[in-house]
Amino acid sequence: MDTDLNNAVKIKNLFIESMLKPGGFAVDATAGNGHDSLFLSDIVGKKGKVLGFDIQESAIGNSLSLLESNAKCNNYRFVCDCHTRLSEYIDEPVDIFVYNLGYLPGGDKSKTTTAENTILSIKTAMSLLKTKGALLIVCYPGHESGYQEEEAIRLFSEELGQREWSVLRSVFMNQVNCPPVLYFIQKR
């Protein structure tokens, strides 16, 4: 394991490794190029499953290509739809939801996740979580849409009742250029 925990994605993965078990059910709410989906697939193994979402067909194609070439087992499915519609595809409690917000790396930077849709999706994901399940959300406030999204998530998560939810916001204080922000929201 890489112990140089110098970015939000590495810390997110550390949380996932500590919580997600073989046979689990994980949702990659923003599949992008499929790296989170592949990571989740390897952890849940043959008896687990991964459901990946992305609104862009190119992202679904990139994700499928990555997993078809690298996944250890066929335990994944992708849906080309908005993450606000999670509940239309999920009919059982979920262990972990992963969000890597912003725009598709290598894609059109004008197509981004939005604060409004992300908050709707987070609320839906929270209703689908198992007890002790979690959402891991990486925000990128270095561009206008990302800044608005991170602010909306911060305000939303500050209002969650501590008896029902544990919320952690993690940001590297000494990094330049608006470093990513990690949110960990766990159902108690």
C-alpha positions as CSV (number, residue, x, y, z in Angstrom):
1,M,0.0,0.0,0.0
2,D,1.2,3.5,-0.8
3,T,1.7,5.3,2.5
4,D,2.3,8.7,0.9
5,L,-1.2,10.0,1.6
6,N,-0.6,13.3,-0.1
7,N,-4.0,13.7,-1.9
8,A,-7.7,13.3,-1.3
9,V,-8.1,10.3,-3.7
10,K,-5.4,8.3,-1.8
11,I,-7.2,9.0,1.5
12,K,-10.6,8.1,0.0
13,N,-9.1,4.8,-1.1
14,L,-7.8,4.1,2.3
15,F,-11.3,4.6,3.8
16,I,-12.7,2.3,1.2
17,E,-10.1,-0.4,1.9
18,S,-10.9,-0.2,5.6
19,M,-14.7,-0.4,5.1
20,L,-15.6,-2.4,2.0
21,K,-15.4,-6.2,2.2
22,P,-15.5,-9.0,-0.3
23,G,-19.2,-9.6,-1.3
24,G,-20.1,-6.0,-0.7
25,F,-22.1,-3.7,-2.9
26,A,-20.5,-0.4,-4.1
27,V,-21.7,2.3,-6.3
28,D,-19.4,4.6,-8.3
29,A,-21.8,7.5,-8.8
30,T,-19.5,9.3,-11.2
31,A,-17.7,6.6,-13.2
32,G,-15.5,8.9,-15.3
33,N,-12.7,6.8,-16.7
34,G,-13.4,3.8,-14.4
35,H,-10.6,4.0,-12.0
36,D,-12.8,4.0,-8.9
37,S,-15.0,1.3,-10.4
38,L,-12.0,-0.9,-11.0
39,F,-10.7,-0.4,-7.4
40,L,-14.1,-1.2,-6.0
41,S,-14.5,-4.3,-8.2
42,D,-11.2,-5.7,-7.0
43,I,-12.2,-5.3,-3.4
44,V,-15.7,-6.8,-3.5
45,G,-14.6,-9.7,-5.6
46,K,-16.6,-12.5,-7.2
47,K,-19.5,-12.4,-4.8
48,G,-19.8,-8.6,-4.7
49,K,-21.0,-6.1,-7.2
50,V,-20.2,-2.6,-8.5
51,L,-22.7,-0.3,-10.2
52,G,-21.2,2.6,-12.1
53,F,-23.0,5.8,-13.3
54,D,-22.0,8.5,-15.7
55,I,-24.1,10.8,-17.8
56,Q,-21.5,10.8,-20.6
57,E,-21.4,7.9,-23.0
58,S,-17.7,8.4,-23.5
59,A,-17.1,7.9,-19.8
60,I,-19.1,4.7,-19.8
61,G,-17.1,3.5,-22.8
62,N,-13.8,4.4,-21.1
63,S,-14.9,2.7,-17.9
64,L,-16.0,-0.5,-19.6
65,S,-12.8,-0.7,-21.6
66,L,-10.7,-0.3,-18.4
67,L,-12.6,-3.0,-16.5
68,E,-12.8,-5.4,-19.3
69,S,-9.0,-5.2,-19.6
70,N,-8.1,-5.2,-15.9
71,A,-10.9,-6.4,-13.6
72,K,-10.3,-9.7,-11.9
73,C,-13.9,-10.7,-12.2
74,N,-17.1,-9.7,-14.0
75,N,-18.9,-8.1,-11.1
76,Y,-19.7,-4.7,-12.5
77,R,-22.4,-3.0,-14.5
78,F,-22.5,0.6,-15.9
79,V,-25.5,2.8,-16.4
80,C,-25.4,5.9,-18.7
81,D,-27.7,8.2,-16.7
82,C,-27.5,11.0,-14.2
83,H,-26.5,10.2,-10.6
84,T,-29.7,11.9,-9.5
85,R,-31.6,8.7,-10.7
86,L,-29.7,6.2,-8.5
87,S,-32.9,4.9,-6.9
88,E,-34.2,3.8,-10.3
89,Y,-31.4,1.2,-10.5
90,I,-30.7,0.2,-6.9
91,D,-33.1,-2.1,-5.0
92,E,-30.9,-3.1,-2.1
93,P,-28.8,-1.4,0.6
94,V,-25.4,-0.2,-0.5
95,D,-22.1,-0.4,1.4
96,I,-20.3,2.5,-0.2
97,F,-21.0,5.3,-2.7
98,V,-18.1,7.0,-4.3
99,Y,-18.2,10.4,-6.0
100,N,-15.3,11.9,-7.9
101,L,-16.8,15.2,-8.9
102,G,-16.1,17.8,-11.6
103,Y,-15.4,17.0,-15.2
104,L,-14.3,13.9,-17.1
105,P,-10.4,13.8,-17.1
106,G,-9.4,14.2,-20.7
107,G,-12.9,15.2,-21.7
108,D,-14.9,18.4,-22.2
109,K,-14.2,20.6,-19.2
110,S,-17.4,22.5,-19.8
111,K,-19.4,19.4,-18.9
112,T,-19.3,19.2,-15.1
113,T,-21.3,17.8,-12.2
114,T,-23.4,20.5,-10.6
115,A,-24.2,21.5,-7.1
116,E,-27.9,21.0,-7.5
117,N,-27.7,17.5,-9.0
118,T,-25.0,16.4,-6.7
119,I,-27.0,17.3,-3.6
120,L,-30.0,15.5,-5.0
121,S,-27.8,12.5,-5.6
122,I,-26.2,12.6,-2.2
123,K,-29.7,12.7,-0.5
124,T,-30.8,9.7,-2.6
125,A,-27.6,7.8,-1.8
126,M,-28.0,8.4,1.9
127,S,-31.4,6.8,1.8
128,L,-29.9,3.7,0.1
129,L,-27.1,3.2,2.5
130,K,-26.7,0.3,4.9
131,T,-26.1,1.1,8.6
132,K,-22.4,1.9,8.9
133,G,-22.3,2.5,5.1
134,A,-20.6,5.6,3.7
135,L,-20.4,8.2,1.0
136,L,-16.9,9.2,-0.1
137,I,-17.0,12.4,-2.1
138,V,-14.0,14.2,-3.7
139,C,-14.7,17.8,-4.7
140,Y,-12.5,20.0,-6.9
141,P,-13.1,23.6,-6.0
142,G,-10.4,24.9,-8.4
143,H,-13.0,25.8,-11.1
144,E,-16.3,27.8,-10.7
145,S,-18.7,24.8,-10.9
146,G,-16.5,22.8,-8.5
147,Y,-16.3,25.7,-6.0
148,Q,-20.1,26.0,-6.0
149,E,-20.4,22.2,-5.6
150,E,-18.0,22.0,-2.7
151,E,-19.7,24.9,-0.9
152,A,-23.2,23.2,-1.4
153,I,-21.9,19.9,0.0
154,R,-20.2,21.7,3.0
155,L,-23.4,23.6,3.9
156,F,-25.6,20.5,3.4
157,S,-23.3,18.2,5.5
158,E,-23.0,20.7,8.3
159,E,-26.7,20.3,8.9
160,L,-26.8,16.5,9.2
161,G,-27.7,15.3,12.6
162,Q,-24.8,13.8,14.5
163,R,-26.9,11.0,16.0
164,E,-27.6,9.7,12.5
165,W,-24.5,10.7,10.6
166,S,-20.8,11.1,11.0
167,V,-19.3,13.7,8.7
168,L,-15.6,14.4,8.0
169,R,-14.3,17.1,5.7
170,S,-10.6,16.8,4.8
171,V,-8.5,19.2,2.9
172,F,-4.7,19.7,2.6
173,M,-4.1,23.1,4.1
174,N,-0.7,23.8,2.6
175,Q,-1.3,22.8,-1.0
176,V,-1.6,25.5,-3.7
177,N,-4.2,25.8,-6.5
178,C,-7.4,24.9,-4.5
179,P,-6.6,21.3,-3.6
180,P,-9.4,18.7,-3.7
181,V,-11.7,18.3,-0.7
182,L,-12.7,14.9,0.6
183,Y,-16.0,14.3,2.4
184,F,-16.7,11.2,4.4
185,I,-20.4,10.8,5.4
186,Q,-21.2,7.6,7.3
187,K,-24.6,6.4,8.4
188,R,-24.7,5.5,12.1
